[in-house]
Amino acid sequence: MSSRSASRVRVRAVLFAGLVASASACDEGSPSDRDLDTRSGGRIDNRLRTHAVVASTPTPQGLAWLEAVADAHARADAAEGAENRAGALRQALALPVPADLPEAEALRLELAARLCETLAEQPSGVPVALDLLAPMLDPDRSLPMDRASARALVVLGDLAVEAGDDALAASSYSRAIKVMSALREELER
């Protein structure tokens, strides 16, 4: 079996574990979740706390921030090589977020997810990307109820698969499914 095929099989197995964990666990995790260790000593934790994203009327500072983030995405699109794309995205992620701009949280998650995908393209980039994204998506933190949260959780799951941390991958994929399910339910109301 080629390494690419083996990787696909592993991703499918992790996705299946995430679906099983999502279907059988409550927010505190089930006993079977606590039995699944990874080589890193992790445990499945698919707790999910969310909050609504309340639209605001941006201030001039908020508009400038939004334009700077959009510009960073455009620069990353035009950049040659993963290192240059990552540089443009890092600069935007480092920008201070103006007060009274609740939309910024989801936009920062989108920016971080893209940066982490870019970092993962570089040699030894997966651990760096995990160190950046995992704290932003910690199960103890409330995430914005937005597609950006789901996307960032999928990226975290993909990074965890690359790092061999099946528990983190299953947790992340499971939490992403929960976000997308909640968004779908919201649309159906």
C-alpha positions in Angstrom: 0.0 0.0 0.0 1.4 3.4 -0.9 2.0 6.0 1.8 -0.8 8.2 0.3 -3.2 5.3 0.4 -2.2 4.5 4.0 -2.7 8.1 4.9 -6.2 8.1 3.4 -7.1 4.9 5.4 -5.8 6.5 8.6 -7.9 9.7 7.9 -11.0 7.6 7.3 -10.4 5.7 10.5 -10.0 8.9 12.5 -13.1 10.4 10.9 -15.0 7.2 11.8 -13.8 7.5 15.4 -14.8 11.1 15.5 -18.3 10.3 14.2 -18.7 7.5 16.8 -17.5 9.8 19.5 -19.9 12.5 18.4 -22.8 10.2 18.3 -22.2 8.5 21.6 -20.7 11.3 23.8 -22.2 14.1 25.8 -20.3 17.3 26.4 -18.3 15.7 29.2 -17.1 12.8 27.1 -18.1 9.1 27.6 -16.1 6.5 29.4 -15.1 4.9 26.1 -13.6 8.3 25.0 -11.3 8.3 28.1 -9.9 4.8 27.1 -8.5 6.0 23.8 -4.9 7.2 24.2 -2.6 8.3 21.4 1.1 8.1 21.3 1.1 11.7 22.7 -1.0 10.7 25.7 -4.0 12.7 24.5 -7.6 11.9 25.1 -10.7 12.5 23.0 -12.4 15.7 24.3 -15.3 16.7 22.0 -16.9 19.2 24.3 -18.1 22.2 22.4 -19.1 25.6 23.7 -20.3 28.2 21.3 -21.7 31.7 21.2 -23.5 33.7 18.5 -21.7 36.2 16.4 -23.4 39.5 16.7 -23.0 41.8 13.8 -21.8 45.2 14.6 -21.4 48.6 13.0 -17.6 48.8 12.4 -15.8 51.8 13.6 -13.1 53.4 11.4 -10.5 51.3 13.3 -12.6 48.2 12.7 -12.9 48.9 9.0 -9.2 49.5 8.7 -8.6 46.1 10.4 -11.0 44.4 8.1 -9.2 45.9 5.1 -5.8 44.9 6.4 -7.0 41.3 6.8 -8.5 41.3 3.3 -5.2 42.8 2.0 -3.2 40.0 3.8 -5.3 37.3 2.1 -4.8 39.0 -1.3 -1.0 39.2 -0.7 -1.0 35.6 0.3 -2.9 34.6 -2.8 -0.3 36.5 -4.9 2.8 35.3 -3.0 5.2 32.7 -4.4 5.9 29.8 -2.0 4.5 28.7 1.3 7.0 30.8 3.4 5.9 34.1 1.7 2.2 33.2 2.0 2.7 32.4 5.7 4.5 35.7 6.2 1.6 37.7 4.9 -0.9 35.7 7.0 1.2 35.9 10.1 1.4 39.7 9.8 -2.4 39.9 9.7 -2.9 37.5 12.6 -0.6 39.7 14.7 -2.7 42.8 14.1 -4.4 44.1 17.2 -8.2 43.6 17.0 -10.2 46.8 17.6 -12.8 46.9 20.3 -16.4 46.4 19.5 -15.8 44.1 16.4 -17.2 40.7 17.4 -16.9 39.5 13.8 -13.2 39.6 14.2 -13.1 36.4 16.1 -14.4 34.3 13.3 -12.2 36.1 10.8 -9.2 35.5 12.9 -10.1 31.7 13.1 -10.3 31.7 9.2 -7.0 33.5 9.0 -5.3 31.1 11.5 -6.7 28.1 9.7 -5.3 29.3 6.4 -2.0 30.1 8.0 -1.8 26.6 9.6 -2.6 24.9 6.3 0.3 27.0 4.8 2.7 26.2 7.6 1.9 22.5 7.2 3.3 22.7 3.6 6.7 23.5 5.0 9.2 21.0 6.5 8.6 20.7 10.3 5.6 23.1 9.9 2.9 20.7 11.4 4.1 21.1 15.0 4.3 24.9 14.6 0.8 24.9 13.2 -0.6 22.7 16.0 1.0 25.1 18.6 -0.7 28.0 16.9 -4.2 26.6 16.3 -4.8 24.2 19.2 -5.0 26.9 21.9 -7.4 29.0 19.8 -9.7 25.9 19.6 -9.3 24.6 23.1 -12.5 22.8 24.3 -12.7 25.1 27.3 -13.0 28.2 25.0 -16.3 29.2 23.5 -16.1 29.3 19.7 -18.1 31.6 17.5 -21.1 29.8 15.9 -19.7 30.3 12.4 -18.4 28.2 9.5 -14.9 29.5 10.3 -15.0 27.6 13.6 -15.9 24.4 11.8 -13.2 25.0 9.1 -10.5 25.7 11.8 -11.5 22.5 13.7 -11.2 20.5 10.5 -7.7 22.0 9.9 -6.8 21.1 13.4 -8.0 17.6 12.8 -5.9 17.3 9.6 -2.8 18.6 11.5 -3.4 16.1 14.3 -3.6 13.3 11.7 -0.3 14.4 10.3 1.2 14.5 13.8 -0.2 11.0 14.6 -2.5 12.3 17.4 -5.6 10.3 16.7 -7.4 11.5 19.8 -7.0 15.2 18.9 -8.0 14.4 15.3 -11.2 12.6 16.4 -12.0 15.4 18.9 -11.5 18.1 16.3 -13.5 16.4 13.6 -16.3 15.6 16.0 -16.5 19.2 17.2 -16.5 20.4 13.6 -19.4 18.1 12.9 -21.3 19.5 15.9 -20.7 23.1 14.7 -21.9 22.3 11.2 -25.0 20.4 12.5 -25.9 23.4 14.7 -25.5 25.8 11.8 -27.7 23.5 9.6 -30.4 23.4 12.3 -30.2 27.2 12.6 -30.8 27.5 8.9 -33.7 25.1 9.0 -35.6 27.2 11.6 
